[in-house]
Amino acid sequence: MREDTIEICHLKKAYGEHVIFSNLTMELKKGAVTCLMAPSGAGKTTLLRILAGLEQADGGKIGGLEALRKSMVFQEPRLAEELTAAANIQLAVRRRMFGKEKRSSRHLVEEMEELGLSGCENQAVSELSGGMRQRVAVLRAMRMDADFLLLDEPFRGLDAGTKKKTMNYIRRKGKEKTMLLVTHDLEEAEAMGDWICTCSRLDGILEIKRNRKSSTEI
């Protein structure tokens, strides 16, 4: 097994008689962004949940995950409605930032401003728009000091300007980290991915191609 890859070999998953994938094989380069494009219902979210440890595969092997700390952005923000935006973020990262509270709080304000969330720190997330909630969820995941980031349509519902800010933030914060990003948008994949995988269904050996258009600034 190569140390520079996450190897997914002959992965199987079904819900009852509904087969999601029966022989999924692919490699993810560590320290790079891989964008995965496939139709709705192809099993992209299921794959992310298995890689995140939230679900178990029915068969197959995954190598290279053992020592990696993981963080995930879901399609829905999944925030604590009664807490403020800042509290949602700090609650998630507190264990990993022990002893760094002052520096962490200062950087949080700066990063909220970077994502167009300045002044929202003390608002309950129930009062925020859908796009703002999505950015809070992105910020929470990116601040968790993870090695492996799983992003399930992280730009969903964002307007063009906000999407650009969020893309640049993820590229900056995720530099040299391993990322698997699910999207339906080719422009997003070409802007974010070092590698791109496009397929009609998640099964068999998936081909991942180097993205010649990637950039660190979007």
N, C-alpha and C positions, 0 to 999 in steps of 0.2 A: 504494500500500500504506500502510495506517495504521500509525503508529509505536506506538500503544498496544495493538496486538493481535499475536498469532501466528496467521497465516492458513494453514490447511490446505486445499489446493485440489485436488480431483479425484484424491485419493491412491489408488494401486492397490498391492495386495500379494497374492501367491499363493504357495503352496508346491506346486510341480508343478501338478496339475489342481485342487487345493483352493484356491478363491478366498476370501481373508479379507475384503477389500473391493475394490471395483472403481471407486468414484467418491465417495470420502469427502471431504466438505467441511464444515469447521467453523471457528469463530474462538474463540480463547482470549484473554480480557482480561488484559493484563499488570498485575502488581501485585495480582492477585485469585486466589482459590481456586475452581477449577472442579471439580466432582465429576461423574464419569462413571459412570452406572449402565446396565448391559446384561447380558444372560444370559451364562453361561459359554460360551466358544467363539465369542463374537461378535467377537473381535479386539482387546480392550482392551489386553492385555499387548503384543501385536504393535505397536499404535500407540505405546505408551509406549517400547518399544525403538527404534522408528524415530525418535521425537522425541529420544531420548537419544543417538542416533548409533550404537547398537549393531547396527542392521540398516538395510539400504537398501530404500526403497520401489521398486516396479517402474515407477512412473510418478506423475505429478502433481507439485505444488510445495508447499513449506513456506516461508513468509516470516516474518521477524521473529526467527529463531533465531540469526542469525549472530554476534552479539556476546554472547550469553547463556552464562554458565557453568552447567553442568547437574549435577544430582545425582539419584540414584534409589534408592528403597527397593523391593526386589524382594519377591515373595510369600514366598520363602525367604530367611533372613537373609544367606546367602553370606558367612560370616565365616571367618577363618583359625583352624581348630580348635585349633592348637597354641599360639596367642597368647592373652594375657589380654584381658579386655574392653577395658581402657584402651589396650592396645597396638593392638588392631584399630582403634579410633577414631583414635588418634594417627597411625598409619601412613597412613591415608587422607587426613588433613587436613594433614600436615606440610608439604607443598609450599606450601600456601596460607597457612600460619601462620608462615612463616619469620621468626625474630626476635621472636616473641611467645610463646615456649615457656612462660615462667613464668606469664603471664596466662592462657594457654590451659589449662595444667594446673590452675590454681585454678578456672577456670570449669568444667572438665570434672568435677571432683569435685562442684561445686554442681549441675550438670545431671544427673549420675547420681543424686544424692539426690532431685532433683525428679521423676525417673522411677521412683523406688523401687528404685534399683540401688546404693544406698549399701553399701559394704563388698564390692562385687563387682569392684572395679577390678583386683585382682591375681589373680582367678580365671581359669583357662583357660575359654574359651567352651564347650569340650566338657563342662564340669561344670555349665553353666547350664541352666535349664529352657527350653523352647521360647519361652515368653512373655518371659523375660529376654533371650534371644538376639535376639528381634524388637525389643525396646526398644534394645538395643545397636546394631542395624542402623539404627534410626530416628535415634538420637543421632549416629551416624557421618555419616549423610546430611545432617542438619540443621546440622552443624558445618562443612561443607565450603565455606561462604561462596559458595554457588551463587545464581544469579539465578532459575533455573528448576528447581523440584523436582517430580519425577515419583514418585508414591507409589502402589504397586500393592498394594492391600489392606493398609495398614500396621498395622491394628488386629487383624489375623487372630490368633485364639488368645488374645486378652487378655480377662481377666475385666472386669466392669463398672467396678470402681474403678480398675484399672490403665489401662483404655481412657480413662477420663475424664482421668487425669493426662497420658497421652500426647497426647490431643487438645489439651488446653490448652497443652502444651509446643510442639506443632507450630504452633498458632495464634500463640503468642508469638514463637517463633524465626522463623517464616515471615512475620511482618508485613511487608506491602508487597512481598513477593516473589511471583513467579508460580508457582502450583501447579496441577498436574493430578492429582487423587486418584481412583483407581478403588475402588469399593465396591459391594457387593450390598445394603447396609443403608441404607434410607431415613433412619433416625434419624441415622446417621453423616453422610450427605450434608447433611441439614438443619442439623446441628450445625456442620459444617466449611465448607460451601460458600458462597461469595458468589453463585455461579452453579451451576445443576444441569442436567445433560443426561441425560435418561432415554430410552432407545431399545431397540427389539427387536433391532436389528443395526446395526453400524457401516457405513453406506453411504448414499449420497445426501447431502443437506444436513441436518445435524443441528441441531435447535433447542435453544438453550440459554436457560434462563429464570432470571431473577434470583430468588434465594432470599430470601423475606421473613422467614424465621425465624432467619437467621444471627445469631450472637452471638460476641463476643470471649472470653467466659467460659462454659464449659459446665458 
